[in-house]
Amino acid sequence: MACHVHHVHIFASDLKKSIDFYVNGFGGTVVADMEMAGARNIFIQIGKGGINLYDQPPKHRVRGNIHHIGIHTDDIEGVVERLKSMGVKFQKGIADFGFWKYVMVPAPDDILIELFEMDKSRLPENLVEYFG
C-alpha cells in the first residue's frame, strides 16, 4: 500500500488574500473551486502537492501542533524577491547550510512556511534516498 501527503487543509479568514498569496507567491494553480462541507473550498496545486483553503476563519488563532508547511523551490532567492514585492515581511534572511537553504515565510492566518532549496549533489548520504 502506497501513501503520500496530498494536501494541507487551511482555514482562511480572507479567501482572496490567501489564494493570491499561494498562487502569486509560489506559482500555485487553482485546480478546484467548489462547495463542500458547508463552505467554499479552493484546491491549489503547488508542484506535486497542494493546499486546500476552506472559506472560514481559523477556529484558533495559533498554529497548534503544526509548526510549518515546507515548500521546496529551485530558486529560493527569486521566490523571496517575488514575496517581498507582494509586501511579505521577513524576520530573517535566507539561512545557508551548503546543501540546504531555507527561510521562514509568514503567510496569511498565522501560517508559517519553510521555503527551502536543496543542492542534491551535496546532500549528506543519509538524506539522499529521502530527498534525492
C-alpha positions as protocol buffer text, in pm:
chain_id: "A"
residue {
  index: 1
  type: MET
  ca { x: 0 y: 0 z: 0 }
}
residue {
  index: 2
  type: ALA
  ca { x: 144 y: 338 z: -105 }
}
residue {
  index: 3
  type: CYS
  ca { x: 59 y: 666 z: 64 }
}
residue {
  index: 4
  type: HIS
  ca { x: 169 y: 1024 z: 8 }
}
residue {
  index: 5
  type: VAL
  ca { x: 81 y: 1364 z: 151 }
}
residue {
  index: 6
  type: HIS
  ca { x: -172 y: 1515 z: -88 }
}
residue {
  index: 7
  type: HIS
  ca { x: -267 y: 1849 z: 67 }
}
residue {
  index: 8
  type: VAL
  ca { x: -271 y: 2066 z: 376 }
}
residue {
  index: 9
  type: HIS
  ca { x: -613 y: 2199 z: 478 }
}
residue {
  index: 10
  type: ILE
  ca { x: -612 y: 2562 z: 591 }
}
residue {
  index: 11
  type: PHE
  ca { x: -894 y: 2776 z: 731 }
}
residue {
  index: 12
  type: ALA
  ca { x: -885 y: 3113 z: 551 }
}
residue {
  index: 13
  type: SER
  ca { x: -1019 y: 3432 z: 711 }
}
residue {
  index: 14
  type: ASP
  ca { x: -972 y: 3620 z: 381 }
}
residue {
  index: 15
  type: LEU
  ca { x: -1005 y: 3369 z: 98 }
}
residue {
  index: 16
  type: LYS
  ca { x: -897 y: 3609 z: -179 }
}
residue {
  index: 17
  type: LYS
  ca { x: -587 y: 3715 z: 12 }
}
residue {
  index: 18
  type: SER
  ca { x: -491 y: 3351 z: 75 }
}
residue {
  index: 19
  type: ILE
  ca { x: -550 y: 3248 z: -288 }
}
residue {
  index: 20
  type: ASP
  ca { x: -339 y: 3540 z: -412 }
}
residue {
  index: 21
  type: PHE
  ca { x: -61 y: 3456 z: -166 }
}
residue {
  index: 22
  type: TYR
  ca { x: -23 y: 3090 z: -267 }
}
residue {
  index: 23
  type: VAL
  ca { x: -87 y: 3141 z: -640 }
}
residue {
  index: 24
  type: ASN
  ca { x: 127 y: 3453 z: -689 }
}
residue {
  index: 25
  type: GLY
  ca { x: 389 y: 3380 z: -424 }
}
residue {
  index: 26
  type: PHE
  ca { x: 458 y: 3015 z: -506 }
}
residue {
  index: 27
  type: GLY
  ca { x: 327 y: 2970 z: -860 }
}
residue {
  index: 28
  type: GLY
  ca { x: 27 y: 2767 z: -747 }
}
residue {
  index: 29
  type: THR
  ca { x: -266 y: 2680 z: -970 }
}
residue {
  index: 30
  type: VAL
  ca { x: -628 y: 2673 z: -858 }
}
residue {
  index: 31
  type: VAL
  ca { x: -744 y: 2326 z: -966 }
}
residue {
  index: 32
  type: ALA
  ca { x: -1083 y: 2322 z: -796 }
}
residue {
  index: 33
  type: ASP
  ca { x: -1328 y: 2574 z: -654 }
}
residue {
  index: 34
  type: MET
  ca { x: -1635 y: 2409 z: -502 }
}
residue {
  index: 35
  type: GLU
  ca { x: -1880 y: 2394 z: -215 }
}
residue {
  index: 36
  type: MET
  ca { x: -1803 y: 2112 z: 28 }
}
residue {
  index: 37
  type: ALA
  ca { x: -1898 y: 2059 z: 393 }
}
residue {
  index: 38
  type: GLY
  ca { x: -2094 y: 2385 z: 402 }
}
residue {
  index: 39
  type: ALA
  ca { x: -1820 y: 2617 z: 276 }
}
residue {
  index: 40
  type: ARG
  ca { x: -1630 y: 2716 z: -35 }
}
residue {
  index: 41
  type: ASN
  ca { x: -1317 y: 2503 z: -81 }
}
residue {
  index: 42
  type: ILE
  ca { x: -1029 y: 2604 z: -307 }
}
residue {
  index: 43
  type: PHE
  ca { x: -769 y: 2344 z: -402 }
}
residue {
  index: 44
  type: ILE
  ca { x: -436 y: 2494 z: -509 }
}
residue {
  index: 45
  type: GLN
  ca { x: -168 y: 2273 z: -660 }
}
residue {
  index: 46
  type: ILE
  ca { x: 189 y: 2372 z: -580 }
}
residue {
  index: 47
  type: GLY
  ca { x: 427 y: 2137 z: -756 }
}
residue {
  index: 48
  type: LYS
  ca { x: 333 y: 1778 z: -665 }
}
residue {
  index: 49
  type: GLY
  ca { x: 136 y: 1870 z: -353 }
}
residue {
  index: 50
  type: GLY
  ca { x: -145 y: 2101 z: -267 }
}
residue {
  index: 51
  type: ILE
  ca { x: -325 y: 2330 z: -28 }
}
residue {
  index: 52
  type: ASN
  ca { x: -698 y: 2319 z: 40 }
}
residue {
  index: 53
  type: LEU
  ca { x: -828 y: 2658 z: 152 }
}
residue {
  index: 54
  type: TYR
  ca { x: -1153 y: 2645 z: 347 }
}
residue {
  index: 55
  type: ASP
  ca { x: -1356 y: 2968 z: 336 }
}
residue {
  index: 56
  type: GLN
  ca { x: -1394 y: 3001 z: 710 }
}
residue {
  index: 57
  type: PRO
  ca { x: -1191 y: 3193 z: 967 }
}
residue {
  index: 58
  type: PRO
  ca { x: -947 y: 2987 z: 1173 }
}
residue {
  index: 59
  type: LYS
  ca { x: -1107 y: 2848 z: 1486 }
}
residue {
  index: 60
  type: HIS
  ca { x: -787 y: 2906 z: 1686 }
}
residue {
  index: 61
  type: ARG
  ca { x: -551 y: 3195 z: 1619 }
}
residue {
  index: 62
  type: VAL
  ca { x: -236 y: 2986 z: 1677 }
}
residue {
  index: 63
  type: ARG
  ca { x: -62 y: 2715 z: 1476 }
}
residue {
  index: 64
  type: GLY
  ca { x: -133 y: 2449 z: 1739 }
}
residue {
  index: 65
  type: ASN
  ca { x: 65 y: 2131 z: 1682 }
}
residue {
  index: 66
  type: ILE
  ca { x: 177 y: 2223 z: 1330 }
}
residue {
  index: 67
  type: HIS
  ca { x: 493 y: 2429 z: 1320 }
}
residue {
  index: 68
  type: HIS
  ca { x: 514 y: 2497 z: 946 }
}
residue {
  index: 69
  type: ILE
  ca { x: 444 y: 2386 z: 590 }
}
residue {
  index: 70
  type: GLY
  ca { x: 753 y: 2302 z: 383 }
}
residue {
  index: 71
  type: ILE
  ca { x: 762 y: 2427 z: 23 }
}
residue {
  index: 72
  type: HIS
  ca { x: 1055 y: 2322 z: -196 }
}
residue {
  index: 73
  type: THR
  ca { x: 1190 y: 2550 z: -471 }
}
residue {
  index: 74
  type: ASP
  ca { x: 1483 y: 2552 z: -711 }
}
residue {
  index: 75
  type: ASP
  ca { x: 1518 y: 2933 z: -685 }
}
residue {
  index: 76
  type: ILE
  ca { x: 1486 y: 3050 z: -326 }
}
residue {
  index: 77
  type: GLU
  ca { x: 1625 y: 3397 z: -395 }
}
residue {
  index: 78
  type: GLY
  ca { x: 1375 y: 3451 z: -678 }
}
residue {
  index: 79
  type: VAL
  ca { x: 1076 y: 3338 z: -471 }
}
residue {
  index: 80
  type: VAL
  ca { x: 1185 y: 3555 z: -177 }
}
residue {
  index: 81
  type: GLU
  ca { x: 1212 y: 3858 z: -406 }
}
residue {
  index: 82
  type: ARG
  ca { x: 866 y: 3785 z: -551 }
}
residue {
  index: 83
  type: LEU
  ca { x: 720 y: 3756 z: -199 }
}
residue {
  index: 84
  type: LYS
  ca { x: 889 y: 4080 z: -90 }
}
residue {
  index: 85
  type: SER
  ca { x: 738 y: 4255 z: -394 }
}
residue {
  index: 86
  type: MET
  ca { x: 399 y: 4132 z: -266 }
}
residue {
  index: 87
  type: GLY
  ca { x: 466 y: 4302 z: 69 }
}
residue {
  index: 88
  type: VAL
  ca { x: 571 y: 3995 z: 270 }
}
residue {
  index: 89
  type: LYS
  ca { x: 794 y: 4099 z: 563 }
}
residue {
  index: 90
  type: PHE
  ca { x: 1067 y: 3852 z: 661 }
}
residue {
  index: 91
  type: GLN
  ca { x: 1210 y: 3843 z: 1013 }
}
residue {
  index: 92
  type: LYS
  ca { x: 1537 y: 3686 z: 895 }
}
residue {
  index: 93
  type: GLY
  ca { x: 1720 y: 3632 z: 570 }
}
residue {
  index: 94
  type: ILE
  ca { x: 1795 y: 3306 z: 393 }
}
residue {
  index: 95
  type: ALA
  ca { x: 1997 y: 3060 z: 604 }
}
residue {
  index: 96
  type: ASP
  ca { x: 2254 y: 2862 z: 403 }
}
residue {
  index: 97
  type: PHE
  ca { x: 2386 y: 2525 z: 523 }
}
residue {
  index: 98
  type: GLY
  ca { x: 2563 y: 2438 z: 199 }
}
residue {
  index: 99
  type: PHE
  ca { x: 2334 y: 2160 z: 82 }
}
residue {
  index: 100
  type: TRP
  ca { x: 2020 y: 2328 z: 224 }
}
residue {
  index: 101
  type: LYS
  ca { x: 1900 y: 2690 z: 214 }
}
residue {
  index: 102
  type: TYR
  ca { x: 1582 y: 2800 z: 384 }
}
residue {
  index: 103
  type: VAL
  ca { x: 1383 y: 3097 z: 502 }
}
residue {
  index: 104
  type: MET
  ca { x: 1068 y: 3112 z: 713 }
}
residue {
  index: 105
  type: VAL
  ca { x: 779 y: 3289 z: 537 }
}
residue {
  index: 106
  type: PRO
  ca { x: 484 y: 3440 z: 725 }
}
residue {
  index: 107
  type: ALA
  ca { x: 161 y: 3355 z: 540 }
}
residue {
  index: 108
  type: PRO
  ca { x: -200 y: 3470 z: 594 }
}
residue {
  index: 109
  type: ASP
  ca { x: -381 y: 3345 z: 905 }
}
residue {
  index: 110
  type: ASP
  ca { x: -61 y: 3294 z: 1106 }
}
residue {
  index: 111
  type: ILE
  ca { x: 60 y: 3010 z: 883 }
}
residue {
  index: 112
  type: LEU
  ca { x: 436 y: 2963 z: 880 }
}
residue {
  index: 113
  type: ILE
  ca { x: 607 y: 2829 z: 567 }
}
residue {
  index: 114
  type: GLU
  ca { x: 960 y: 2695 z: 540 }
}
residue {
  index: 115
  type: LEU
  ca { x: 1069 y: 2779 z: 186 }
}
residue {
  index: 116
  type: PHE
  ca { x: 1373 y: 2567 z: 105 }
}
residue {
  index: 117
  type: GLU
  ca { x: 1616 y: 2483 z: -174 }
}
residue {
  index: 118
  type: MET
  ca { x: 1848 y: 2182 z: -184 }
}
residue {
  index: 119
  type: ASP
  ca { x: 2173 y: 2113 z: -365 }
}
residue {
  index: 120
  type: LYS
  ca { x: 2115 y: 1741 z: -420 }
}
residue {
  index: 121
  type: SER
  ca { x: 2478 y: 1686 z: -518 }
}
residue {
  index: 122
  type: ARG
  ca { x: 2582 y: 1794 z: -167 }
}
residue {
  index: 123
  type: LEU
  ca { x: 2322 y: 1606 z: 38 }
}
residue {
  index: 124
  type: PRO
  ca { x: 2456 y: 1401 z: 327 }
}
residue {
  index: 125
  type: GLU
  ca { x: 2449 y: 1029 z: 242 }
}
residue {
  index: 126
  type: ASN
  ca { x: 2173 y: 950 z: 493 }
}
residue {
  index: 127
  type: LEU
  ca { x: 1937 y: 1202 z: 325 }
}
residue {
  index: 128
  type: VAL
  ca { x: 1988 y: 1106 z: -41 }
}
residue {
  index: 129
  type: GLU
  ca { x: 1712 y: 845 z: -52 }
}
residue {
  index: 130
  type: TYR
  ca { x: 1456 y: 1069 z: 117 }
}
residue {
  index: 131
  type: PHE
  ca { x: 1531 y: 1393 z: -70 }
}
residue {
  index: 132
  type: GLY
  ca { x: 1704 y: 1258 z: -381 }
}
